[in-house]
């Protein structure tokens, strides 16, 4: 069907003496449909190359039979090139969008599976350990009566276990929580509030419209800024956190700044303990963006994110 439409455009252009390309509005969906059927993008490129060779020969013969001037033939060849090129470009966008959606679905399933594992195994095991300590304390009290000494080691163990249980519950809730259900700013403020760090002020400015960002990019941006907020509140000991997000139709700039204790970026990466840094880099790569981390011990941290927003080509 696409080959026939391309050839119709070429014939129309040959007759009119000007390149005319129509009927490409459905190609974006066609790209995602083909990948669902198992067809790779290279198949479309190969088909376009074969069609180009056949069509050029047919157009040259047709121009000779009609006695068309060379300019009309060039117009038809331009229509051929544009018709194939636009379809390959639009189809590749649909192909990429489908693959990105599959990656997001796999990621969400992984989050749900991890939440179940934390709840079913780590959470239950730690809770059981706490119950054993409480039983031990009860037995000691019954054996020694009111004069039973308080063990600081047992108290420390209980405190550590309680902290682990609380953190596990936070992780499970966070993994199961949908990312962005309202505006980006509302989602980020909601996450910051859920951390319970009410004594640390959060200054946030979001300029531009969320509608300019595709849903998949919004989700990745939320996860990256969320990771920066978690680090600032949980690890950096920051007394102040600032978030600037500028949204334009073609790109997003974000900056997250805290006045916490800071860290040696190169040293942390070298030790292999920088999982948060790795998350930022992986997320940034997924959406074709960049991330820059500026930090040093005692100097706080500044994270700068840039994400391009793909512009759809207007259909003819």
C-alpha positions as CSV (number, residue, x, y, z in Angstrom):
1,X,0.0,0.0,0.0
2,X,2.8,2.5,0.9
3,X,4.6,1.6,-2.4
4,X,1.5,2.4,-4.4
5,X,1.0,5.7,-2.6
6,X,4.6,6.7,-3.2
7,X,4.3,5.8,-6.9
8,X,1.0,7.7,-7.2
9,X,2.8,10.8,-5.7
10,X,5.5,10.4,-8.4
11,X,3.0,10.1,-11.2
12,X,1.1,13.1,-9.9
13,X,4.4,15.1,-9.6
14,X,5.4,14.1,-13.1
15,X,2.1,15.4,-14.5
16,X,2.2,18.6,-12.4
17,X,5.9,19.4,-12.8
18,X,6.2,19.9,-9.1
19,X,7.0,17.5,-6.2
20,X,3.8,16.5,-4.4
21,X,3.7,14.2,-1.4
22,X,0.5,13.2,0.3
23,X,-0.9,10.3,2.4
24,X,1.8,9.9,5.1
25,X,-0.3,10.6,8.2
26,X,-0.7,6.9,9.1
27,X,3.0,6.0,8.9
28,X,3.8,6.8,12.5
29,X,1.4,4.1,13.7
30,X,2.7,1.8,10.9
31,X,6.2,1.9,12.4
32,X,5.0,0.6,15.8
33,X,2.7,-1.9,14.2
34,X,5.5,-3.4,12.2
35,X,7.8,-3.9,15.2
36,X,4.9,-5.6,17.0
37,X,4.8,-8.0,14.0
38,X,8.5,-8.7,14.3
39,X,9.6,-6.6,11.4
40,X,12.9,-4.7,12.0
41,X,13.5,-1.2,10.8
42,X,16.2,-2.4,8.5
43,X,13.5,-4.3,6.5
44,X,11.8,-1.0,5.8
45,X,15.1,0.6,4.8
46,X,15.8,-2.3,2.4
47,X,12.3,-2.1,1.0
48,X,12.7,1.6,0.4
49,X,16.0,1.1,-1.4
50,X,14.5,-1.6,-3.7
51,X,11.5,0.6,-4.4
52,X,13.7,3.6,-5.2
53,X,15.6,1.6,-7.8
54,X,12.5,0.2,-9.5
55,X,10.6,3.5,-9.4
56,X,13.4,5.5,-10.9
57,X,13.5,3.1,-13.9
58,X,9.8,3.2,-14.3
59,X,9.6,7.0,-14.0
60,X,12.3,7.4,-16.6
61,X,10.4,5.1,-19.0
62,X,7.1,6.9,-18.3
63,X,8.7,10.3,-18.9
64,X,10.1,9.1,-22.3
65,X,6.6,7.8,-23.3
66,X,4.9,11.0,-22.3
67,X,7.6,13.2,-23.8
68,X,7.8,15.0,-20.4
69,X,10.5,17.6,-20.0
70,X,13.5,16.9,-17.8
71,X,12.3,19.3,-15.1
72,X,9.1,17.2,-14.7
73,X,11.1,14.1,-14.3
74,X,13.2,15.7,-11.6
75,X,10.0,16.7,-9.8
76,X,8.8,13.1,-9.9
77,X,12.2,11.9,-8.6
78,X,12.1,14.5,-5.8
79,X,8.6,13.2,-4.9
80,X,10.1,9.7,-4.8
81,X,12.9,10.7,-2.5
82,X,10.6,12.7,-0.2
83,X,8.0,10.0,-0.1
84,X,10.4,7.3,0.9
85,X,12.4,9.5,3.2
86,X,9.4,10.9,5.1
87,X,7.9,7.4,5.6
88,X,11.2,6.0,6.8
89,X,11.6,9.0,9.2
90,X,8.1,8.8,10.5
91,X,8.2,5.0,10.8
92,X,11.4,5.1,12.7
93,X,9.8,7.5,15.2
94,X,7.0,5.1,15.7
95,X,9.5,2.3,16.0
96,X,11.5,4.1,18.7
97,X,8.3,5.1,20.6
98,X,7.2,1.5,20.7
99,X,10.5,0.3,22.0
100,X,10.7,3.0,24.6
101,X,7.2,2.0,25.8
102,X,8.3,-1.6,26.1
103,X,11.3,-0.5,28.1
104,X,9.0,1.5,30.4
105,X,6.7,-1.5,30.8
106,X,9.6,-3.8,31.7
107,X,10.9,-1.2,34.1
108,X,7.5,-0.9,35.8
109,X,7.2,-4.6,36.1
110,X,10.7,-4.8,37.6
111,X,9.7,-2.2,40.2
112,X,6.6,-4.2,41.2
113,X,8.6,-7.4,41.4
114,X,11.3,-5.7,43.5
115,X,8.6,-4.3,45.8
116,X,7.2,-7.8,46.3
117,X,10.6,-9.2,47.0
118,X,11.4,-6.5,49.6
119,X,8.0,-7.0,51.3
120,X,7.9,-10.8,51.2
121,X,11.5,-11.7,52.0
122,X,13.5,-8.8,53.5
123,X,10.5,-7.2,55.4
124,X,9.2,-10.4,56.8
125,X,12.7,-11.7,57.8
126,X,13.6,-8.4,59.6
127,X,10.2,-8.4,61.4
128,X,10.9,-11.9,62.5
129,X,14.3,-10.9,63.9
130,X,12.6,-8.1,65.8
131,X,10.1,-10.5,67.3
132,X,12.9,-12.8,68.4
133,X,14.7,-9.9,70.2
134,X,11.4,-8.9,71.9
135,X,10.9,-12.6,73.1
136,X,14.5,-12.6,74.4
137,X,13.8,-9.4,76.4
138,X,10.6,-10.9,77.8
139,X,12.4,-14.1,78.9
140,X,15.1,-12.0,80.6
141,X,12.6,-9.9,82.4
142,X,10.7,-13.0,83.6
143,X,13.8,-14.7,84.8
144,X,15.3,-11.7,86.6
145,X,12.2,-9.9,87.6
146,X,12.2,-6.1,87.9
147,X,16.0,-6.1,88.4
148,X,16.7,-7.3,84.9
149,X,19.5,-5.1,83.4
150,X,18.9,-3.2,80.2
151,X,21.3,-4.3,77.5
152,X,22.5,-1.4,75.3
153,X,23.5,-3.8,72.6
154,X,20.0,-5.3,72.5
155,X,18.5,-1.8,72.4
156,X,20.9,-0.8,69.6
157,X,19.9,-3.9,67.6
158,X,16.2,-3.2,68.1
159,X,16.7,0.4,66.9
160,X,18.6,-0.8,63.8
161,X,15.9,-3.3,63.0
162,X,13.1,-0.8,63.4
163,X,15.0,1.6,61.1
164,X,15.4,-1.1,58.5
165,X,11.7,-2.0,58.7
166,X,10.7,1.7,58.3
167,X,13.1,2.0,55.3
168,X,11.8,-1.2,53.7
169,X,8.2,0.1,54.0
170,X,9.2,3.4,52.4
171,X,10.9,1.6,49.5
172,X,7.9,-0.7,48.9
173,X,5.5,2.3,48.9
174,X,7.8,4.2,46.6
175,X,8.2,1.3,44.2
176,X,4.4,0.8,44.0
177,X,3.5,4.4,43.8
178,X,2.8,5.7,40.2
179,X,5.2,8.2,39.0
180,X,3.5,11.3,37.7
181,X,-0.3,11.3,38.1
182,X,-0.8,15.1,38.0
183,X,1.6,17.9,37.2
184,X,5.4,17.3,37.4
185,X,5.7,19.9,40.2
186,X,2.9,18.4,42.2
187,X,4.4,14.9,41.9
188,X,7.9,16.1,43.0
189,X,6.5,18.1,46.0
190,X,4.5,15.1,47.0
191,X,7.6,12.9,46.9
192,X,9.6,15.4,49.0
193,X,6.7,15.6,51.5
194,X,6.6,11.8,51.8
195,X,10.2,11.7,53.0
196,X,9.1,13.5,56.1
197,X,12.0,16.0,56.2
198,X,9.7,18.9,57.1
199,X,12.6,20.9,58.6
200,X,14.4,21.2,55.3
201,X,12.9,23.9,53.0
202,X,12.4,23.0,49.3
203,X,12.4,25.8,46.8
204,X,11.0,24.7,43.5
205,X,10.3,26.6,40.2
206,X,8.8,24.8,37.2
207,X,8.5,27.1,34.1
208,X,6.8,26.0,30.9
209,X,4.0,23.6,30.2
210,X,4.0,19.9,31.1
211,X,2.0,19.4,27.9
212,X,5.2,20.0,25.9
213,X,6.8,16.9,27.3
214,X,5.8,13.4,26.1
215,X,4.6,11.2,29.0
216,X,7.6,8.8,28.8
217,X,10.0,11.7,29.1
218,X,8.0,13.2,32.0
219,X,8.3,9.9,33.8
220,X,12.1,9.7,33.3
221,X,12.6,13.3,34.3
222,X,10.5,12.7,37.5
223,X,12.6,9.7,38.4
224,X,15.9,11.6,37.9
225,X,14.9,14.6,39.9
226,X,13.4,12.3,42.6
227,X,16.7,10.6,42.9
228,X,18.5,13.9,43.4
229,X,16.0,14.9,46.1
230,X,16.4,11.6,47.9
231,X,20.2,12.0,47.9
232,X,19.9,15.6,49.2
233,X,17.5,14.8,52.0
234,X,18.7,11.3,53.0
235,X,22.5,11.3,52.5
236,X,23.7,14.9,52.1
237,X,22.3,16.4,55.3
238,X,21.2,19.5,53.3
239,X,19.6,22.4,55.1
240,X,18.3,23.8,51.9
241,X,17.3,22.3,48.5
242,X,16.5,24.2,45.3
243,X,15.0,22.8,42.1
244,X,14.7,24.7,38.8
245,X,13.0,23.1,35.9
246,X,12.6,25.0,32.6
247,X,10.4,23.3,30.0
248,X,10.5,24.5,26.3
249,X,8.8,22.9,23.3
250,X,12.1,21.5,22.2
251,X,14.0,20.7,25.4
252,X,14.0,20.6,29.2
253,X,16.7,22.0,31.5
254,X,16.6,21.0,35.2
255,X,18.9,22.0,38.0
256,X,18.9,20.5,41.5
257,X,21.1,22.2,44.1
258,X,21.7,21.4,47.8
259,X,24.0,22.8,50.5
260,X,24.7,19.4,52.0
261,X,28.0,17.8,52.8
262,X,28.9,17.1,49.2
263,X,31.1,14.3,47.9
264,X,34.0,13.5,45.6
265,X,32.3,12.5,42.4
266,X,35.3,10.7,40.8
267,X,36.2,8.8,44.0
268,X,32.6,7.6,44.5
269,X,32.4,6.3,40.9
270,X,35.7,4.6,41.4
271,X,34.5,2.7,44.4
272,X,31.5,1.4,42.6
273,X,29.1,2.7,45.3
274,X,27.6,5.5,43.2
275,X,24.3,3.7,42.4
276,X,22.4,7.0,42.4
277,X,24.9,8.5,39.9
278,X,24.5,5.4,37.7
279,X,20.7,5.7,37.8
280,X,20.9,9.3,36.7
281,X,23.3,8.4,33.8
282,X,21.2,5.5,32.7
283,X,17.9,7.5,32.7
284,X,19.6,10.3,30.9
285,X,20.9,8.0,28.2
286,X,17.5,6.5,27.8
287,X,15.9,9.8,26.7
288,X,19.0,11.0,24.8
289,X,19.9,13.7,27.4
290,X,22.9,14.6,29.4
291,X,23.6,14.9,33.2
292,X,26.4,16.8,34.9
293,X,27.2,16.5,38.6
294,X,29.3,19.1,40.3
295,X,30.1,18.3,43.9
296,X,33.0,18.3,46.4
297,X,33.2,17.5,50.1
298,X,31.9,20.4,52.2
299,X,30.6,22.3,49.1
300,X,27.2,20.8,48.4
301,X,26.0,19.4,45.1
302,X,24.6,20.8,41.9
303,X,23.1,18.4,39.3
304,X,22.2,19.7,35.9
305,X,20.0,17.8,33.5
306,X,19.2,18.4,29.8
307,X,16.7,16.4,27.8
308,X,15.8,17.0,24.2
309,X,12.1,16.8,23.1
310,X,11.6,15.3,19.7
311,X,9.5,17.4,17.3
312,X,7.2,15.5,15.0
313,X,7.5,16.6,11.4
314,X,4.3,18.1,10.1
315,X,2.5,15.7,7.8
316,X,1.7,16.7,4.2
